[in-house]
């Protein structure tokens, strides 16, 4: 499982919007890597930001 899959899995398991640091802890991935991947996922529309600094999978 690569970092992107771990991050998507962390969002699925949480069931609520998460901060990047919470995603990093849940996925056990470095926060800088999480920030980079979240930016990619937001760009592709897979992840949205319901409020500042929080992210969740698009429903």
C-alpha positions as CSV (number, residue, x, y, z in Angstrom):
1,X,0.0,0.0,0.0
2,X,1.5,3.3,-1.0
3,X,1.2,6.6,0.8
4,X,-1.7,7.8,-1.3
5,X,-3.7,4.7,-0.6
6,X,-3.0,5.0,3.2
7,X,-4.2,8.6,3.2
8,X,-7.4,7.8,1.3
9,X,-8.0,4.9,3.7
10,X,-7.5,7.2,6.7
11,X,-10.2,9.5,5.4
12,X,-12.6,6.6,4.8
13,X,-12.0,5.2,8.3
14,X,-12.4,8.6,10.0
15,X,-15.8,9.4,8.6
16,X,-15.3,13.1,9.4
17,X,-13.1,16.0,8.1
18,X,-9.5,15.8,9.3
19,X,-6.5,18.1,9.5
20,X,-3.4,17.1,7.6
21,X,-1.6,16.3,10.9
22,X,-4.4,13.9,11.9
23,X,-4.2,12.2,8.6
24,X,-0.5,11.9,9.0
25,X,-0.9,10.2,12.4
26,X,-3.7,7.9,11.2
27,X,-1.9,6.9,8.0
28,X,1.5,6.8,9.6
29,X,2.9,8.9,6.8
30,X,5.2,12.0,7.1
31,X,3.2,15.2,7.3
32,X,5.1,16.8,4.4
33,X,4.2,13.8,2.2
34,X,0.6,14.1,3.4
35,X,0.4,17.8,2.5
36,X,1.7,17.0,-1.0
37,X,-0.7,14.2,-1.6
38,X,-3.7,16.1,-0.2
39,X,-2.9,19.0,-2.6
40,X,-2.9,16.5,-5.5
41,X,-6.2,14.9,-4.3
42,X,-7.8,18.3,-4.0
43,X,-6.6,19.2,-7.5
44,X,-8.2,16.0,-9.0
45,X,-11.4,16.6,-7.0
46,X,-11.1,13.4,-4.9
47,X,-10.8,15.4,-1.7
48,X,-12.6,18.6,-0.7
49,X,-12.1,21.1,2.1
50,X,-15.4,21.7,4.0
51,X,-13.7,24.4,6.2
52,X,-10.2,25.9,6.4
53,X,-7.4,23.4,7.1
54,X,-9.8,20.4,7.2
55,X,-10.2,17.8,4.4
56,X,-12.5,14.9,3.6
57,X,-13.2,12.6,0.6
58,X,-15.7,14.0,-1.9
59,X,-19.1,12.2,-1.4
